[in-house]
């Protein structure tokens, strides 16, 4: 539950920073820099919490997480390369980094669910 809170807070700060730039909520460069720094700091905090959470898991839970992380990395690398080629060839014209981010998150989530079902 705490990990979900970390993810939610980090994603909220990312959304606020992104929408602030998109809609011009603030124009001072120092506020933009501060919002990015806050997002990075929250992301690093989330990473450290995830590592601590992994240390507190039993061996099977860690295996499920490691398998899910490796699948998400592989799918993200292959997906990123394919996405890059689609952009290069003009098939995708409105490229967004968030597309790859969504792919990575979905791959990780599905991989965790598959691991839980597999080792049930």
C-alpha positions, 0 to 999 in steps of 0.5 A, a space after each residue: 500500500 505504501 508503494 502504491 502511495 509512492 507511485 501515486 505521489 510521483 505520478 501526480 508530480 509528473 502530471 502537474 509538471 507536464 500539464 504546467 508546461 502544456 497549459 502555461 500555469 507558470 512561466 518562471 524558469 525557476 518554478 519549472 526547474 523546481 517542479 522537475 527537481 521535486 519529481 526527480 527527488 520523489 522518483 528516487 525516493 520511490 526507487 529506494 522504497 522499492 529496493 527496501 520493499 524487495 529486501 523485505 520479501 521472501 525468495 519467491 516474491 523476489 523471484 516474481 519481481 525480478 522476472 517481471 522487471 526483466 520482462 519489462 526491461 526486455 519488452 521496453 527495449 524492443 518496444 522502444 526500438 520498434 517505436 523509434 523505427 516507426 517514428 523514423 519511417 513516419 508511420 507515427 508522427 506525434 511521438 510521445 515518450 509517455 507511450 514507452 512509459 505506458 508500455 513499460 508499466 503495462 509489461 511490468 504489471 502483467 508480468 507480476 500478475 503472470 508470476 503470481 498466477 504461475 507460482 500460486 
